[in-house]
């Protein structure tokens, strides 16, 4: 019996040691990468100066064209993350502040993403390799139900989110294989000849009366003397429940409603995302109004 208990203990100890080694190895790959995605780009960067930083979901990523800002002499980067929620936008801004970024203006896409205050698993997982190396990320995740597992169980986060930060992505990162996420100063243009669905239904969607991550972004901007500009971006013509944007305006009067700035379907790649032509029309309108 003693031999059996000793064998079990030995196997358990070796397993824990192996998981710790794997955790260390995977993490070292990520914390030395800076050209695979927007999170490692910020984490491993020296302090940067921006006139305009753009935050939000794909409706930021596909809608704001930094090139047009830069033509006006404004150093700009689009940090919108497709699939992301305000949880991730808030965290990315916290990481920039922790890295001593100097930012004059933050443009936040705040519309559909105001309807929830939970994290987007696929995007938030990209922050997890840095969990033990930055207070911004650790503190942001600290109130999540699975924080103790993510933080204290070695290699757990890499197994749980294998498709995002597991073996395959770690190998690509180690090989310094670049992605398209940092092209065009972070902007991802959608081709006008690739049409998605031109229908959407927002009838049952409602903004939270007080989205904690939106409020947190506002507070960070105020504390760091950053001019905060929140904008609702356009939807296609055949959107049901378009009064959702009126609900947002009622709950958050400071958010600028640009939903109807671009209206024709020819400027959209899908109902919720403009193509490059539409994005340029929209961006020029924003620049004219605010800059």
C-alpha atoms as an extended CHARMM CRD file, in Angstrom:
* protein
*
       291  EXT
         1         1  UNK       CA              0.0000000000        0.0000000000        0.0000000000  PROA      1               0.0000000000
         2         2  UNK       CA              2.8430000000        2.3490000000        0.8580000000  PROA      2               0.0000000000
         3         3  UNK       CA              4.4300000000        1.6740000000       -2.5130000000  PROA      3               0.0000000000
         4         4  UNK       CA              1.1670000000        2.4460000000       -4.2660000000  PROA      4               0.0000000000
         5         5  UNK       CA              0.7170000000        5.7230000000       -2.3600000000  PROA      5               0.0000000000
         6         6  UNK       CA              4.3200000000        6.6590000000       -3.0950000000  PROA      6               0.0000000000
         7         7  UNK       CA              3.8050000000        5.8690000000       -6.8020000000  PROA      7               0.0000000000
         8         8  UNK       CA              0.6650000000        8.0150000000       -6.9580000000  PROA      8               0.0000000000
         9         9  UNK       CA              2.4490000000       10.8500000000       -5.1910000000  PROA      9               0.0000000000
        10        10  UNK       CA              5.4100000000       10.5400000000       -7.5600000000  PROA      10              0.0000000000
        11        11  UNK       CA              3.1830000000       10.6030000000      -10.6530000000  PROA      11              0.0000000000
        12        12  UNK       CA              1.2700000000       13.5910000000       -9.2690000000  PROA      12              0.0000000000
        13        13  UNK       CA              4.4860000000       15.4780000000       -8.4680000000  PROA      13              0.0000000000
        14        14  UNK       CA              5.9820000000       14.7970000000      -11.8800000000  PROA      14              0.0000000000
        15        15  UNK       CA              2.7420000000       15.8830000000      -13.5600000000  PROA      15              0.0000000000
        16        16  UNK       CA              2.6770000000       19.1620000000      -11.6280000000  PROA      16              0.0000000000
        17        17  UNK       CA              6.3370000000       19.7730000000      -12.4340000000  PROA      17              0.0000000000
        18        18  UNK       CA              5.7140000000       19.0830000000      -16.1270000000  PROA      18              0.0000000000
        19        19  UNK       CA              2.7460000000       21.4750000000      -16.1630000000  PROA      19              0.0000000000
        20        20  UNK       CA              4.8670000000       24.1630000000      -14.5090000000  PROA      20              0.0000000000
        21        21  UNK       CA              7.6110000000       23.6970000000      -17.0900000000  PROA      21              0.0000000000
        22        22  UNK       CA              5.1310000000       23.8580000000      -19.9680000000  PROA      22              0.0000000000
        23        23  UNK       CA              3.4720000000       26.9310000000      -18.4410000000  PROA      23              0.0000000000
        24        24  UNK       CA              6.8360000000       28.6680000000      -18.1290000000  PROA      24              0.0000000000
        25        25  UNK       CA              7.8850000000       27.7480000000      -21.6750000000  PROA      25              0.0000000000
        26        26  UNK       CA              4.6330000000       28.8870000000      -23.3030000000  PROA      26              0.0000000000
        27        27  UNK       CA              4.5930000000       32.1040000000      -21.2970000000  PROA      27              0.0000000000
        28        28  UNK       CA              8.1760000000       32.9530000000      -22.2230000000  PROA      28              0.0000000000
        29        29  UNK       CA              7.2500000000       32.7470000000      -25.8960000000  PROA      29              0.0000000000
        30        30  UNK       CA              4.4000000000       35.2280000000      -25.4840000000  PROA      30              0.0000000000
        31        31  UNK       CA              6.1430000000       37.7440000000      -23.2490000000  PROA      31              0.0000000000
        32        32  UNK       CA              8.9170000000       38.0920000000      -25.8410000000  PROA      32              0.0000000000
        33        33  UNK       CA              6.5940000000       38.5840000000      -28.8020000000  PROA      33              0.0000000000
        34        34  UNK       CA              5.4720000000       41.9470000000      -30.1350000000  PROA      34              0.0000000000
        35        35  UNK       CA              4.3220000000       41.4750000000      -33.7160000000  PROA      35              0.0000000000
        36        36  UNK       CA              1.6680000000       38.7540000000      -33.5920000000  PROA      36              0.0000000000
        37        37  UNK       CA             -1.3180000000       40.7070000000      -32.2830000000  PROA      37              0.0000000000
        38        38  UNK       CA             -2.4700000000       43.9200000000      -30.6480000000  PROA      38              0.0000000000
        39        39  UNK       CA             -2.0670000000       42.6920000000      -27.0740000000  PROA      39              0.0000000000
        40        40  UNK       CA              1.5720000000       41.6340000000      -27.3490000000  PROA      40              0.0000000000
        41        41  UNK       CA              2.1570000000       44.8000000000      -29.4060000000  PROA      41              0.0000000000
        42        42  UNK       CA              1.1510000000       46.8350000000      -26.3590000000  PROA      42              0.0000000000
        43        43  UNK       CA              2.6100000000       44.5500000000      -23.6790000000  PROA      43              0.0000000000
        44        44  UNK       CA              6.1060000000       44.5190000000      -25.1640000000  PROA      44              0.0000000000
        45        45  UNK       CA              6.1670000000       48.1090000000      -26.3670000000  PROA      45              0.0000000000
        46        46  UNK       CA              8.0930000000       51.0960000000      -25.0640000000  PROA      46              0.0000000000
        47        47  UNK       CA              5.9380000000       54.1100000000      -24.1060000000  PROA      47              0.0000000000
        48        48  UNK       CA              4.2080000000       55.3740000000      -27.2280000000  PROA      48              0.0000000000
        49        49  UNK       CA              2.5820000000       58.7040000000      -28.0340000000  PROA      49              0.0000000000
        50        50  UNK       CA             -0.7340000000       58.7920000000      -29.8700000000  PROA      50              0.0000000000
        51        51  UNK       CA             -3.0050000000       61.6140000000      -30.8820000000  PROA      51              0.0000000000
        52        52  UNK       CA             -5.8510000000       59.1510000000      -31.3830000000  PROA      52              0.0000000000
        53        53  UNK       CA             -6.3840000000       55.6310000000      -30.0310000000  PROA      53              0.0000000000
        54        54  UNK       CA             -9.4300000000       53.7220000000      -31.2830000000  PROA      54              0.0000000000
        55        55  UNK       CA            -11.0310000000       51.0500000000      -29.0850000000  PROA      55              0.0000000000
        56        56  UNK       CA            -13.9730000000       48.7020000000      -29.4740000000  PROA      56              0.0000000000
        57        57  UNK       CA            -15.1190000000       45.5610000000      -31.2470000000  PROA      57              0.0000000000
        58        58  UNK       CA            -15.0570000000       44.6840000000      -34.9440000000  PROA      58              0.0000000000
        59        59  UNK       CA            -17.3310000000       47.7050000000      -35.4180000000  PROA      59              0.0000000000
        60        60  UNK       CA            -14.2940000000       49.7710000000      -34.4740000000  PROA      60              0.0000000000
        61        61  UNK       CA            -11.7400000000       47.5340000000      -36.1580000000  PROA      61              0.0000000000
        62        62  UNK       CA            -13.5530000000       47.7040000000      -39.5210000000  PROA      62              0.0000000000
        63        63  UNK       CA            -14.9110000000       51.2630000000      -39.3390000000  PROA      63              0.0000000000
        64        64  UNK       CA            -12.1190000000       53.6910000000      -38.3880000000  PROA      64              0.0000000000
        65        65  UNK       CA             -9.3160000000       54.2610000000      -40.9140000000  PROA      65              0.0000000000
        66        66  UNK       CA             -6.1210000000       55.5230000000      -39.1790000000  PROA      66              0.0000000000
        67        67  UNK       CA             -4.5780000000       56.5610000000      -42.5010000000  PROA      67              0.0000000000
        68        68  UNK       CA             -7.1720000000       59.3160000000      -42.8400000000  PROA      68              0.0000000000
        69        69  UNK       CA             -6.3580000000       60.6370000000      -39.3660000000  PROA      69              0.0000000000
        70        70  UNK       CA             -2.6530000000       60.5570000000      -40.1470000000  PROA      70              0.0000000000
        71        71  UNK       CA             -3.2060000000       62.5500000000      -43.3340000000  PROA      71              0.0000000000
        72        72  UNK       CA             -4.3560000000       65.2890000000      -40.9420000000  PROA      72              0.0000000000
        73        73  UNK       CA             -1.1710000000       64.9430000000      -38.9040000000  PROA      73              0.0000000000
        74        74  UNK       CA             -2.7550000000       62.8230000000      -36.1420000000  PROA      74              0.0000000000
        75        75  UNK       CA             -0.7250000000       59.8010000000      -35.0130000000  PROA      75              0.0000000000
        76        76  UNK       CA             -3.3810000000       57.0930000000      -34.7780000000  PROA      76              0.0000000000
        77        77  UNK       CA             -3.7740000000       53.3730000000      -34.1680000000  PROA      77              0.0000000000
        78        78  UNK       CA             -6.8960000000       51.2390000000      -34.3620000000  PROA      78              0.0000000000
        79        79  UNK       CA             -6.9010000000       48.8720000000      -31.3830000000  PROA      79              0.0000000000
        80        80  UNK       CA            -10.3960000000       47.5570000000      -32.1190000000  PROA      80              0.0000000000
        81        81  UNK       CA            -10.5830000000       43.7910000000      -31.6230000000  PROA      81              0.0000000000
        82        82  UNK       CA            -13.0030000000       41.6870000000      -33.6450000000  PROA      82              0.0000000000
        83        83  UNK       CA            -15.2200000000       39.6460000000      -31.3470000000  PROA      83              0.0000000000
        84        84  UNK       CA            -14.2610000000       41.7440000000      -28.3540000000  PROA      84              0.0000000000
        85        85  UNK       CA            -16.4820000000       43.3250000000      -25.7280000000  PROA      85              0.0000000000
        86        86  UNK       CA            -15.9340000000       46.3730000000      -23.5490000000  PROA      86              0.0000000000
        87        87  UNK       CA            -14.2200000000       44.0530000000      -21.0320000000  PROA      87              0.0000000000
        88        88  UNK       CA            -11.2940000000       43.7350000000      -23.4560000000  PROA      88              0.0000000000
        89        89  UNK       CA            -11.3300000000       47.3730000000      -24.6070000000  PROA      89              0.0000000000
        90        90  UNK       CA            -11.1230000000       48.4930000000      -20.9800000000  PROA      90              0.0000000000
        91        91  UNK       CA             -8.2780000000       46.0940000000      -20.2460000000  PROA      91              0.0000000000
        92        92  UNK       CA             -6.2760000000       47.1060000000      -23.3040000000  PROA      92              0.0000000000
        93        93  UNK       CA             -6.5180000000       50.7670000000      -22.2990000000  PROA      93              0.0000000000
        94        94  UNK       CA             -5.3820000000       49.8430000000      -18.7620000000  PROA      94              0.0000000000
        95        95  UNK       CA             -2.3970000000       48.0420000000      -20.2660000000  PROA      95              0.0000000000
        96        96  UNK       CA             -1.5020000000       51.1130000000      -22.3410000000  PROA      96              0.0000000000
        97        97  UNK       CA             -1.6390000000       53.3240000000      -19.2500000000  PROA      97              0.0000000000
        98        98  UNK       CA              0.5060000000       50.8160000000      -17.3540000000  PROA      98              0.0000000000
        99        99  UNK       CA              3.0120000000       50.9670000000      -20.2240000000  PROA      99              0.0000000000
       100       100  UNK       CA              3.0910000000       54.7710000000      -19.8940000000  PROA      100             0.0000000000
       101       101  UNK       CA              1.4230000000       55.5580000000      -23.2020000000  PROA      101             0.0000000000
       102       102  UNK       CA              0.7050000000       59.2330000000      -23.8050000000  PROA      102             0.0000000000
       103       103  UNK       CA             -2.7270000000       59.4820000000      -25.4400000000  PROA      103             0.0000000000
       104       104  UNK       CA             -4.5290000000       62.6840000000      -26.3620000000  PROA      104             0.0000000000
       105       105  UNK       CA             -7.8310000000       61.2320000000      -27.5910000000  PROA      105             0.0000000000
       106       106  UNK       CA             -9.6230000000       57.9110000000      -27.1760000000  PROA      106             0.0000000000
       107       107  UNK       CA            -12.3980000000       57.0900000000      -29.6360000000  PROA      107             0.0000000000
       108       108  UNK       CA            -14.5390000000       54.2880000000      -28.2600000000  PROA      108             0.0000000000
       109       109  UNK       CA            -17.0660000000       52.4260000000      -30.3880000000  PROA      109             0.0000000000
       110       110  UNK       CA            -19.9140000000       52.1060000000      -27.9070000000  PROA      110             0.0000000000
       111       111  UNK       CA            -23.1950000000       50.7490000000      -29.2250000000  PROA      111             0.0000000000
       112       112  UNK       CA            -24.0340000000       47.0420000000      -29.4510000000  PROA      112             0.0000000000
       113       113  UNK       CA            -21.2820000000       46.2070000000      -26.9720000000  PROA      113             0.0000000000
       114       114  UNK       CA            -23.1000000000       48.1800000000      -24.2610000000  PROA      114             0.0000000000
       115       115  UNK       CA            -25.6460000000       45.3620000000      -24.0040000000  PROA      115             0.0000000000
       116       116  UNK       CA            -23.3500000000       43.1020000000      -21.9440000000  PROA      116             0.0000000000
       117       117  UNK       CA            -20.6460000000       43.3540000000      -19.3040000000  PROA      117             0.0000000000
       118       118  UNK       CA            -18.9860000000       39.9550000000      -19.5770000000  PROA      118             0.0000000000
       119       119  UNK       CA            -15.7580000000       39.0070000000      -21.2710000000  PROA      119             0.0000000000
       120       120  UNK       CA            -15.4580000000       37.6180000000      -24.7760000000  PROA      120             0.0000000000
       121       121  UNK       CA            -13.6840000000       34.3080000000      -24.1740000000  PROA      121             0.0000000000
       122       122  UNK       CA            -11.9070000000       34.1420000000      -27.5180000000  PROA      122             0.0000000000
       123       123  UNK       CA            -10.4430000000       37.6360000000      -27.2240000000  PROA      123             0.0000000000
       124       124  UNK       CA             -9.9070000000       37.8730000000      -23.4650000000  PROA      124             0.0000000000
       125       125  UNK       CA             -7.9160000000       34.6350000000      -23.5210000000  PROA      125             0.0000000000
       126       126  UNK       CA             -5.2400000000       36.4400000000      -25.5410000000  PROA      126             0.0000000000
       127       127  UNK       CA             -4.3840000000       38.4210000000      -22.3910000000  PROA      127             0.0000000000
       128       128  UNK       CA             -3.8860000000       35.3240000000      -20.2440000000  PROA      128             0.0000000000
       129       129  UNK       CA             -0.2320000000       34.5060000000      -21.0920000000  PROA      129             0.0000000000
       130       130  UNK       CA              0.6630000000       37.7760000000      -19.3250000000  PROA      130             0.0000000000
       131       131  UNK       CA             -1.4950000000       37.1130000000      -16.2540000000  PROA      131             0.0000000000
       132       132  UNK       CA              1.4680000000       36.7500000000      -13.8650000000  PROA      132             0.0000000000
       133       133  UNK       CA              3.4860000000       39.5670000000      -15.3830000000  PROA      133             0.0000000000
       134       134  UNK       CA              1.2800000000       42.6420000000      -15.2160000000  PROA      134             0.0000000000
       135       135  UNK       CA             -0.9430000000       44.0240000000      -12.4850000000  PROA      135             0.0000000000
       136       136  UNK       CA             -3.3180000000       45.5190000000      -15.0610000000  PROA      136             0.0000000000
       137       137  UNK       CA             -4.2930000000       42.1100000000      -16.4140000000  PROA      137             0.0000000000
       138       138  UNK       CA             -4.1960000000       40.3230000000      -13.0520000000  PROA      138             0.0000000000
       139       139  UNK       CA             -6.4460000000       42.8830000000      -11.3700000000  PROA      139             0.0000000000
       140       140  UNK       CA             -8.8580000000       43.0280000000      -14.2970000000  PROA      140             0.0000000000
       141       141  UNK       CA             -9.4030000000       39.2590000000      -14.1810000000  PROA      141             0.0000000000
       142       142  UNK       CA             -9.4110000000       39.0550000000      -10.3810000000  PROA      142             0.0000000000
       143       143  UNK       CA            -13.2060000000       39.3010000000      -10.1170000000  PROA      143             0.0000000000
       144       144  UNK       CA            -13.8500000000       36.5820000000      -12.6930000000  PROA      144             0.0000000000
       145       145  UNK       CA            -15.2920000000       33.3460000000      -11.2700000000  PROA      145             0.0000000000
       146       146  UNK       CA            -12.4940000000       31.2210000000      -12.7110000000  PROA      146             0.0000000000
       147       147  UNK       CA             -9.6530000000       33.5470000000      -11.6920000000  PROA      147             0.0000000000
       148       148  UNK       CA             -8.1340000000       31.1830000000       -9.1200000000  PROA      148             0.0000000000
       149       149  UNK       CA             -7.9540000000       28.3670000000      -11.6670000000  PROA      149             0.0000000000
       150       150  UNK       CA             -6.4950000000       30.6410000000      -14.3330000000  PROA      150             0.0000000000
       151       151  UNK       CA             -3.9650000000       32.1940000000      -11.9930000000  PROA      151             0.0000000000
       152       152  UNK       CA             -2.8800000000       29.3720000000       -9.6860000000  PROA      152             0.0000000000
       153       153  UNK       CA             -3.2270000000       26.1490000000      -11.6980000000  PROA      153             0.0000000000
       154       154  UNK       CA             -0.1840000000       25.8280000000      -13.9580000000  PROA      154             0.0000000000
       155       155  UNK       CA             -0.8720000000       25.4850000000      -17.6750000000  PROA      155             0.0000000000
       156       156  UNK       CA             -4.6560000000       25.4360000000      -17.0730000000  PROA      156             0.0000000000
       157       157  UNK       CA             -5.2810000000       28.5450000000      -19.1650000000  PROA      157             0.0000000000
       158       158  UNK       CA             -3.3380000000       27.1620000000      -22.1100000000  PROA      158             0.0000000000
       159       159  UNK       CA             -5.3420000000       23.9280000000      -22.0720000000  PROA      159             0.0000000000
       160       160  UNK       CA             -8.6920000000       25.6600000000      -21.5520000000  PROA      160             0.0000000000
       161       161  UNK       CA             -8.0880000000       28.0800000000      -24.4240000000  PROA      161             0.0000000000
       162       162  UNK       CA             -6.0420000000       25.8060000000      -26.6400000000  PROA      162             0.0000000000
       163       163  UNK       CA             -7.4300000000       27.1730000000      -29.9140000000  PROA      163             0.0000000000
       164       164  UNK       CA             -6.4700000000       30.7280000000      -28.9300000000  PROA      164             0.0000000000
       165       165  UNK       CA             -3.1800000000       30.4220000000      -27.0100000000  PROA      165             0.0000000000
       166       166  UNK       CA             -2.3700000000       26.7080000000      -27.0890000000  PROA      166             0.0000000000
       167       167  UNK       CA              0.3190000000       24.7260000000      -28.8810000000  PROA      167             0.0000000000
       168       168  UNK       CA             -0.3850000000       25.8400000000      -32.4500000000  PROA      168             0.0000000000
       169       169  UNK       CA             -0.5530000000       29.5440000000      -31.6500000000  PROA      169             0.0000000000
       170       170  UNK       CA              2.4940000000       29.3000000000      -29.3970000000  PROA      170             0.0000000000
       171       171  UNK       CA              4.5280000000       27.7330000000      -32.2170000000  PROA      171             0.0000000000
       172       172  UNK       CA              3.4610000000       30.4780000000      -34.6330000000  PROA      172             0.0000000000
       173       173  UNK       CA              4.3780000000       33.0910000000      -32.0620000000  PROA      173             0.0000000000
       174       174  UNK       CA              7.7520000000       31.4580000000      -31.3810000000  PROA      174             0.0000000000
       175       175  UNK       CA              8.4610000000       31.4250000000      -35.1160000000  PROA      175             0.0000000000
       176       176  UNK       CA              7.6050000000       35.1460000000      -35.2380000000  PROA      176             0.0000000000
       177       177  UNK       CA              4.9370000000       34.4730000000      -37.8340000000  PROA      177             0.0000000000
       178       178  UNK       CA              3.1950000000       37.7780000000      -38.3710000000  PROA      178             0.0000000000
       179       179  UNK       CA             -0.5550000000       38.1810000000      -38.6960000000  PROA      179             0.0000000000
       180       180  UNK       CA             -2.5770000000       40.8530000000      -40.4810000000  PROA      180             0.0000000000
       181       181  UNK       CA             -3.8120000000       42.3250000000      -37.1800000000  PROA      181             0.0000000000
       182       182  UNK       CA             -1.1810000000       45.0610000000      -37.1050000000  PROA      182             0.0000000000
       183       183  UNK       CA             -1.4190000000       46.0290000000      -40.7760000000  PROA      183             0.0000000000
       184       184  UNK       CA             -2.8810000000       49.4240000000      -41.7030000000  PROA      184             0.0000000000
       185       185  UNK       CA             -2.2470000000       50.7330000000      -38.1780000000  PROA      185             0.0000000000
       186       186  UNK       CA             -4.6600000000       48.1100000000      -36.8570000000  PROA      186             0.0000000000
       187       187  UNK       CA             -7.5000000000       48.8170000000      -39.2870000000  PROA      187             0.0000000000
       188       188  UNK       CA             -8.9960000000       45.7930000000      -41.0470000000  PROA      188             0.0000000000
       189       189  UNK       CA            -10.7310000000       46.8220000000      -44.3010000000  PROA      189             0.0000000000
       190       190  UNK       CA            -13.6230000000       44.7240000000      -45.5740000000  PROA      190             0.0000000000
       191       191  UNK       CA            -13.9110000000       44.2310000000      -49.3140000000  PROA      191             0.0000000000
       192       192  UNK       CA            -17.0900000000       45.5660000000      -50.8650000000  PROA      192             0.0000000000
       193       193  UNK       CA            -17.4690000000       42.5400000000      -53.1490000000  PROA      193             0.0000000000
       194       194  UNK       CA            -17.7840000000       40.0920000000      -50.2360000000  PROA      194             0.0000000000
       195       195  UNK       CA            -21.3560000000       40.5270000000      -49.0830000000  PROA      195             0.0000000000
       196       196  UNK       CA            -22.6700000000       39.0810000000      -45.8630000000  PROA      196             0.0000000000
       197       197  UNK       CA            -26.2150000000       39.1980000000      -44.5620000000  PROA      197             0.0000000000
       198       198  UNK       CA            -27.8880000000       42.5640000000      -45.0310000000  PROA      198             0.0000000000
       199       199  UNK       CA            -30.4720000000       41.9510000000      -42.3370000000  PROA      199             0.0000000000
       200       200  UNK       CA            -30.2440000000       42.3190000000      -38.5800000000  PROA      200             0.0000000000
       201       201  UNK       CA            -32.7040000000       42.3550000000      -35.7110000000  PROA      201             0.0000000000
       202       202  UNK       CA            -31.9600000000       44.3910000000      -32.5930000000  PROA      202             0.0000000000
       203       203  UNK       CA            -35.5240000000       44.3200000000      -31.2920000000  PROA      203             0.0000000000
       204       204  UNK       CA            -34.6850000000       42.3240000000      -28.1680000000  PROA      204             0.0000000000
       205       205  UNK       CA            -31.3480000000       44.0260000000      -27.5400000000  PROA      205             0.0000000000
       206       206  UNK       CA            -31.0830000000       46.5960000000      -24.7610000000  PROA      206             0.0000000000
       207       207  UNK       CA            -28.1010000000       48.5380000000      -23.4420000000  PROA      207             0.0000000000
       208       208  UNK       CA            -27.2590000000       48.0780000000      -19.7880000000  PROA      208             0.0000000000
       209       209  UNK       CA            -28.2150000000       51.1400000000      -17.7990000000  PROA      209             0.0000000000
       210       210  UNK       CA            -24.6750000000       51.2940000000      -16.4480000000  PROA      210             0.0000000000
       211       211  UNK       CA            -22.0500000000       49.2190000000      -18.2110000000  PROA      211             0.0000000000
       212       212  UNK       CA            -19.2000000000       48.9580000000      -15.7020000000  PROA      212             0.0000000000
       213       213  UNK       CA            -16.4670000000       48.6250000000      -18.3290000000  PROA      213             0.0000000000
       214       214  UNK       CA            -17.7280000000       51.6170000000      -20.2870000000  PROA      214             0.0000000000
       215       215  UNK       CA            -17.7600000000       53.6420000000      -17.0760000000  PROA      215             0.0000000000
       216       216  UNK       CA            -14.2590000000       52.3850000000      -16.2770000000  PROA      216             0.0000000000
       217       217  UNK       CA            -12.9380000000       53.5660000000      -19.6520000000  PROA      217             0.0000000000
       218       218  UNK       CA            -14.4670000000       56.9960000000      -19.0370000000  PROA      218             0.0000000000
       219       219  UNK       CA            -12.8150000000       57.1370000000      -15.6160000000  PROA      219             0.0000000000
       220       220  UNK       CA             -9.3920000000       56.1110000000      -16.9400000000  PROA      220             0.0000000000
       221       221  UNK       CA             -9.5810000000       58.8320000000      -19.5740000000  PROA      221             0.0000000000
       222       222  UNK       CA            -10.5660000000       61.4420000000      -16.9820000000  PROA      222             0.0000000000
       223       223  UNK       CA             -7.7470000000       60.4230000000      -14.6230000000  PROA      223             0.0000000000
       224       224  UNK       CA             -5.1490000000       60.5610000000      -17.4050000000  PROA      224             0.0000000000
       225       225  UNK       CA             -6.3230000000       63.7720000000      -19.1170000000  PROA      225             0.0000000000
       226       226  UNK       CA             -7.4270000000       61.8890000000      -22.2310000000  PROA      226             0.0000000000
       227       227  UNK       CA            -10.2060000000       63.3910000000      -24.3210000000  PROA      227             0.0000000000
       228       228  UNK       CA            -12.9270000000       60.7490000000      -24.4340000000  PROA      228             0.0000000000
       229       229  UNK       CA            -15.0930000000       60.4180000000      -27.5540000000  PROA      229             0.0000000000
       230       230  UNK       CA            -17.7400000000       57.6710000000      -27.6030000000  PROA      230             0.0000000000
       231       231  UNK       CA            -19.4340000000       56.9740000000      -30.9290000000  PROA      231             0.0000000000
       232       232  UNK       CA            -22.1980000000       54.7110000000      -32.2090000000  PROA      232             0.0000000000
       233       233  UNK       CA            -21.3260000000       53.4390000000      -35.6810000000  PROA      233             0.0000000000
       234       234  UNK       CA            -23.6280000000       52.7240000000      -38.6780000000  PROA      234             0.0000000000
       235       235  UNK       CA            -25.8690000000       49.7460000000      -39.3900000000  PROA      235             0.0000000000
       236       236  UNK       CA            -27.3740000000       48.6300000000      -42.7100000000  PROA      236             0.0000000000
       237       237  UNK       CA            -30.7490000000       49.8210000000      -43.9870000000  PROA      237             0.0000000000
       238       238  UNK       CA            -32.7210000000       46.6630000000      -43.2000000000  PROA      238             0.0000000000
       239       239  UNK       CA            -32.0800000000       46.6150000000      -39.4610000000  PROA      239             0.0000000000
       240       240  UNK       CA            -35.1080000000       45.8870000000      -37.3060000000  PROA      240             0.0000000000
       241       241  UNK       CA            -35.2020000000       47.4490000000      -33.8650000000  PROA      241             0.0000000000
       242       242  UNK       CA            -33.0190000000       50.3420000000      -34.9780000000  PROA      242             0.0000000000
       243       243  UNK       CA            -34.3980000000       52.3140000000      -32.0370000000  PROA      243             0.0000000000
       244       244  UNK       CA            -31.7740000000       50.4470000000      -29.9890000000  PROA      244             0.0000000000
       245       245  UNK       CA            -29.5080000000       53.4060000000      -30.7450000000  PROA      245             0.0000000000
       246       246  UNK       CA            -32.1020000000       55.7730000000      -29.2760000000  PROA      246             0.0000000000
       247       247  UNK       CA            -32.0930000000       53.6190000000      -26.1350000000  PROA      247             0.0000000000
       248       248  UNK       CA            -28.3170000000       54.0060000000      -25.9480000000  PROA      248             0.0000000000
       249       249  UNK       CA            -28.5790000000       57.7690000000      -26.3420000000  PROA      249             0.0000000000
       250       250  UNK       CA            -31.1320000000       57.9210000000      -23.5480000000  PROA      250             0.0000000000
       251       251  UNK       CA            -28.9860000000       55.8620000000      -21.1790000000  PROA      251             0.0000000000
       252       252  UNK       CA            -25.7010000000       57.5090000000      -22.1980000000  PROA      252             0.0000000000
       253       253  UNK       CA            -26.3930000000       61.0560000000      -23.4780000000  PROA      253             0.0000000000
       254       254  UNK       CA            -22.6800000000       61.7380000000      -24.0370000000  PROA      254             0.0000000000
       255       255  UNK       CA            -22.3690000000       59.0610000000      -26.7410000000  PROA      255             0.0000000000
       256       256  UNK       CA            -22.5250000000       60.5210000000      -30.2370000000  PROA      256             0.0000000000
       257       257  UNK       CA            -25.0230000000       58.7420000000      -32.4830000000  PROA      257             0.0000000000
       258       258  UNK       CA            -23.4590000000       58.2520000000      -35.9190000000  PROA      258             0.0000000000
       259       259  UNK       CA            -25.6310000000       55.2680000000      -36.7830000000  PROA      259             0.0000000000
       260       260  UNK       CA            -27.2490000000       57.0410000000      -39.7460000000  PROA      260             0.0000000000
       261       261  UNK       CA            -24.1580000000       58.7820000000      -41.1170000000  PROA      261             0.0000000000
       262       262  UNK       CA            -23.7330000000       56.0050000000      -43.7240000000  PROA      262             0.0000000000
       263       263  UNK       CA            -26.9970000000       54.3550000000      -44.6960000000  PROA      263             0.0000000000
       264       264  UNK       CA            -26.8880000000       52.7300000000      -48.1490000000  PROA      264             0.0000000000
       265       265  UNK       CA            -26.2370000000       49.0030000000      -48.3090000000  PROA      265             0.0000000000
       266       266  UNK       CA            -23.6360000000       49.4930000000      -51.0370000000  PROA      266             0.0000000000
       267       267  UNK       CA            -21.3390000000       50.8070000000      -48.3030000000  PROA      267             0.0000000000
       268       268  UNK       CA            -21.6810000000       47.6640000000      -46.1740000000  PROA      268             0.0000000000
       269       269  UNK       CA            -19.9680000000       44.2920000000      -46.2630000000  PROA      269             0.0000000000
       270       270  UNK       CA            -22.5240000000       42.8670000000      -43.8280000000  PROA      270             0.0000000000
       271       271  UNK       CA            -25.3530000000       44.5170000000      -41.9240000000  PROA      271             0.0000000000
       272       272  UNK       CA            -23.1960000000       45.5020000000      -38.9670000000  PROA      272             0.0000000000
       273       273  UNK       CA            -19.9360000000       46.1820000000      -40.7770000000  PROA      273             0.0000000000
       274       274  UNK       CA            -19.1490000000       48.7290000000      -43.4620000000  PROA      274             0.0000000000
       275       275  UNK       CA            -16.8610000000       47.9540000000      -46.3440000000  PROA      275             0.0000000000
       276       276  UNK       CA            -13.7190000000       49.9930000000      -46.9040000000  PROA      276             0.0000000000
       277       277  UNK       CA            -15.5540000000       52.6330000000      -48.9510000000  PROA      277             0.0000000000
       278       278  UNK       CA            -18.1760000000       53.0970000000      -46.2420000000  PROA      278             0.0000000000
       279       279  UNK       CA            -15.5400000000       53.1440000000      -43.5210000000  PROA      279             0.0000000000
       280       280  UNK       CA            -13.7040000000       55.9540000000      -45.2850000000  PROA      280             0.0000000000
       281       281  UNK       CA            -16.8710000000       58.0150000000      -45.6430000000  PROA      281             0.0000000000
       282       282  UNK       CA            -17.6040000000       57.4660000000      -41.9650000000  PROA      282             0.0000000000
       283       283  UNK       CA            -14.0670000000       58.2040000000      -40.7840000000  PROA      283             0.0000000000
       284       284  UNK       CA            -13.9020000000       61.4390000000      -42.7880000000  PROA      284             0.0000000000
       285       285  UNK       CA            -17.1430000000       62.5720000000      -41.1320000000  PROA      285             0.0000000000
       286       286  UNK       CA            -15.7240000000       61.8180000000      -37.6660000000  PROA      286             0.0000000000
       287       287  UNK       CA            -12.4880000000       63.6770000000      -38.4510000000  PROA      287             0.0000000000
       288       288  UNK       CA            -14.4340000000       66.6820000000      -39.7520000000  PROA      288             0.0000000000
       289       289  UNK       CA            -16.6590000000       66.8260000000      -36.6730000000  PROA      289             0.0000000000
       290       290  UNK       CA            -14.0610000000       66.2430000000      -33.9560000000  PROA      290             0.0000000000
       291       291  UNK       CA            -10.6400000000       67.1460000000      -35.3590000000  PROA      291             0.0000000000
